[in-house]
Amino acid sequence: MINEYDCYTSSRLPITVELVQSFGARDEALAVERQIKKWSRKKKEALIEGNWTKISALAKKKFN
């Protein structure tokens, strides 16, 4: 049996909701969540700020 206090988030309380988006279907929401989880912290922060210019700049591949 899983104890509610054994969860990842419960040991890091309190938490705040930074971003809420609506989707037409559950599958769409899960796909976006998976994509965002792969992003860097800076890119996630730009998303929370709504700074699409910064997100675009961070998405560009850097060549040496």
Distance bins in CASP14 RR format, pairs under 12 A and 6 or more apart:
PFRMAT RR
TARGET T0000
AUTHOR 0000-0000-0000
RMODE 2
METHOD distances of the structure
MODEL  1
2 8 0 0 0 0 0 1 0 0 0 0 0
2 10 0 0 0 0 0 1 0 0 0 0 0
3 10 0 0 0 0 1 0 0 0 0 0 0
3 11 0 0 0 0 0 1 0 0 0 0 0
4 10 1 0 0 1 0 0 0 0 0 0 0
4 11 0 0 0 0 0 1 0 0 0 0 0
4 13 0 0 0 0 0 1 0 0 0 0 0
5 11 1 0 0 1 0 0 0 0 0 0 0
5 12 0 0 0 0 0 1 0 0 0 0 0
5 13 0 0 0 0 0 1 0 0 0 0 0
7 13 0 0 0 0 0 1 0 0 0 0 0
7 15 0 0 0 0 0 1 0 0 0 0 0
8 15 0 0 0 0 0 1 0 0 0 0 0
9 15 1 0 0 1 0 0 0 0 0 0 0
9 16 0 0 0 0 0 1 0 0 0 0 0
9 17 0 0 0 0 0 1 0 0 0 0 0
16 48 0 0 0 0 0 1 0 0 0 0 0
17 48 0 0 0 0 0 1 0 0 0 0 0
18 36 0 0 0 0 0 1 0 0 0 0 0
18 44 0 0 0 0 1 0 0 0 0 0 0
18 45 0 0 0 0 1 0 0 0 0 0 0
18 46 0 0 0 0 0 1 0 0 0 0 0
18 47 0 0 0 0 1 0 0 0 0 0 0
18 48 1 0 1 0 0 0 0 0 0 0 0
18 49 0 0 0 0 1 0 0 0 0 0 0
18 50 0 0 0 0 0 1 0 0 0 0 0
19 32 0 0 0 0 0 1 0 0 0 0 0
19 33 0 0 0 0 0 1 0 0 0 0 0
19 36 0 0 0 0 1 0 0 0 0 0 0
19 44 0 0 0 0 1 0 0 0 0 0 0
19 45 0 0 0 0 0 1 0 0 0 0 0
19 46 0 0 0 0 0 1 0 0 0 0 0
19 47 1 0 0 1 0 0 0 0 0 0 0
19 48 1 0 1 0 0 0 0 0 0 0 0
19 49 0 0 0 0 1 0 0 0 0 0 0
19 50 0 0 0 0 1 0 0 0 0 0 0
20 29 0 0 0 0 0 1 0 0 0 0 0
20 47 0 0 0 0 0 1 0 0 0 0 0
20 48 0 0 0 0 0 1 0 0 0 0 0
21 28 0 0 0 0 1 0 0 0 0 0 0
21 29 1 0 0 1 0 0 0 0 0 0 0
21 32 1 0 0 1 0 0 0 0 0 0 0
21 33 0 0 0 0 1 0 0 0 0 0 0
21 36 0 0 0 0 1 0 0 0 0 0 0
21 47 0 0 0 0 1 0 0 0 0 0 0
21 48 0 0 0 0 0 1 0 0 0 0 0
21 50 0 0 0 0 0 1 0 0 0 0 0
22 28 0 0 0 0 1 0 0 0 0 0 0
22 29 0 0 0 0 1 0 0 0 0 0 0
22 32 0 0 0 0 0 1 0 0 0 0 0
23 29 1 0 1 0 0 0 0 0 0 0 0
23 30 0 0 0 0 1 0 0 0 0 0 0
23 31 0 0 0 0 1 0 0 0 0 0 0
23 32 1 0 0 1 0 0 0 0 0 0 0
23 33 0 0 0 0 1 0 0 0 0 0 0
24 30 0 0 0 0 0 1 0 0 0 0 0
24 31 0 0 0 0 0 1 0 0 0 0 0
24 32 0 0 0 0 0 1 0 0 0 0 0
25 31 0 0 0 0 1 0 0 0 0 0 0
25 32 0 0 0 0 0 1 0 0 0 0 0
26 32 0 0 0 0 0 1 0 0 0 0 0
26 33 0 0 0 0 0 1 0 0 0 0 0
27 33 0 0 0 0 0 1 0 0 0 0 0
27 34 0 0 0 0 0 1 0 0 0 0 0
28 34 0 0 0 0 0 1 0 0 0 0 0
28 35 0 0 0 0 0 1 0 0 0 0 0
29 35 0 0 0 0 0 1 0 0 0 0 0
29 36 0 0 0 0 0 1 0 0 0 0 0
30 36 0 0 0 0 0 1 0 0 0 0 0
30 37 0 0 0 0 0 1 0 0 0 0 0
31 37 0 0 0 0 0 1 0 0 0 0 0
31 38 0 0 0 0 0 1 0 0 0 0 0
32 38 0 0 0 0 0 1 0 0 0 0 0
32 39 0 0 0 0 0 1 0 0 0 0 0
32 47 0 0 0 0 0 1 0 0 0 0 0
33 39 0 0 0 0 0 1 0 0 0 0 0
33 44 0 0 0 0 0 1 0 0 0 0 0
35 43 0 0 0 0 0 1 0 0 0 0 0
35 44 0 0 0 0 0 1 0 0 0 0 0
35 47 0 0 0 0 0 1 0 0 0 0 0
35 59 0 0 0 0 0 1 0 0 0 0 0
36 43 0 0 0 0 1 0 0 0 0 0 0
36 44 1 0 0 1 0 0 0 0 0 0 0
36 45 0 0 0 0 0 1 0 0 0 0 0
36 46 0 0 0 0 0 1 0 0 0 0 0
36 47 1 0 0 1 0 0 0 0 0 0 0
36 48 0 0 0 0 0 1 0 0 0 0 0
36 55 0 0 0 0 0 1 0 0 0 0 0
37 43 0 0 0 0 0 1 0 0 0 0 0
37 44 0 0 0 0 1 0 0 0 0 0 0
37 47 0 0 0 0 0 1 0 0 0 0 0
38 44 0 0 0 0 0 1 0 0 0 0 0
38 59 0 0 0 0 0 1 0 0 0 0 0
39 45 0 0 0 0 1 0 0 0 0 0 0
39 46 0 0 0 0 1 0 0 0 0 0 0
39 47 1 0 0 1 0 0 0 0 0 0 0
39 48 0 0 0 0 0 1 0 0 0 0 0
39 55 0 0 0 0 1 0 0 0 0 0 0
39 58 0 0 0 0 1 0 0 0 0 0 0
39 59 0 0 0 0 1 0 0 0 0 0 0
40 46 0 0 0 0 1 0 0 0 0 0 0
40 47 0 0 0 0 0 1 0 0 0 0 0
40 54 0 0 0 0 0 1 0 0 0 0 0
40 55 0 0 0 0 0 1 0 0 0 0 0
40 57 0 0 0 0 0 1 0 0 0 0 0
40 58 1 0 0 1 0 0 0 0 0 0 0
40 59 0 0 0 0 1 0 0 0 0 0 0
41 47 0 0 0 0 0 1 0 0 0 0 0
41 48 0 0 0 0 0 1 0 0 0 0 0
41 58 0 0 0 0 0 1 0 0 0 0 0
42 48 0 0 0 0 0 1 0 0 0 0 0
42 49 0 0 0 0 0 1 0 0 0 0 0
42 51 0 0 0 0 0 1 0 0 0 0 0
42 54 1 0 0 1 0 0 0 0 0 0 0
42 55 0 0 0 0 1 0 0 0 0 0 0
42 57 0 0 0 0 1 0 0 0 0 0 0
42 58 1 0 1 0 0 0 0 0 0 0 0
42 59 0 0 0 0 0 1 0 0 0 0 0
43 49 0 0 0 0 0 1 0 0 0 0 0
43 50 0 0 0 0 0 1 0 0 0 0 0
43 51 0 0 0 0 1 0 0 0 0 0 0
43 52 0 0 0 0 0 1 0 0 0 0 0
43 54 0 0 0 0 1 0 0 0 0 0 0
43 55 1 0 1 0 0 0 0 0 0 0 0
43 56 0 0 0 0 1 0 0 0 0 0 0
43 57 0 0 0 0 1 0 0 0 0 0 0
43 58 1 0 1 0 0 0 0 0 0 0 0
43 59 1 0 0 1 0 0 0 0 0 0 0
43 60 0 0 0 0 0 1 0 0 0 0 0
44 50 0 0 0 0 0 1 0 0 0 0 0
44 51 0 0 0 0 0 1 0 0 0 0 0
44 54 0 0 0 0 0 1 0 0 0 0 0
44 55 0 0 0 0 1 0 0 0 0 0 0
44 58 0 0 0 0 1 0 0 0 0 0 0
45 51 0 0 0 0 1 0 0 0 0 0 0
45 54 0 0 0 0 1 0 0 0 0 0 0
45 55 0 0 0 0 1 0 0 0 0 0 0
45 58 0 0 0 0 1 0 0 0 0 0 0
46 52 1 0 0 1 0 0 0 0 0 0 0
46 53 0 0 0 0 1 0 0 0 0 0 0
46 54 1 1 0 0 0 0 0 0 0 0 0
46 55 1 0 1 0 0 0 0 0 0 0 0
46 56 0 0 0 0 1 0 0 0 0 0 0
46 57 0 0 0 0 1 0 0 0 0 0 0
46 58 1 0 0 1 0 0 0 0 0 0 0
46 59 0 0 0 0 1 0 0 0 0 0 0
47 54 0 0 0 0 1 0 0 0 0 0 0
47 55 1 0 0 1 0 0 0 0 0 0 0
47 56 0 0 0 0 0 1 0 0 0 0 0
47 58 0 0 0 0 1 0 0 0 0 0 0
47 59 0 0 0 0 0 1 0 0 0 0 0
48 54 0 0 0 0 0 1 0 0 0 0 0
48 55 0 0 0 0 0 1 0 0 0 0 0
49 55 0 0 0 0 1 0 0 0 0 0 0
49 58 0 0 0 0 0 1 0 0 0 0 0
50 56 0 0 0 0 0 1 0 0 0 0 0
51 57 0 0 0 0 1 0 0 0 0 0 0
51 58 0 0 0 0 1 0 0 0 0 0 0
52 58 0 0 0 0 0 1 0 0 0 0 0
52 59 0 0 0 0 0 1 0 0 0 0 0
53 59 0 0 0 0 0 1 0 0 0 0 0
53 60 0 0 0 0 0 1 0 0 0 0 0
54 60 0 0 0 0 0 1 0 0 0 0 0
END
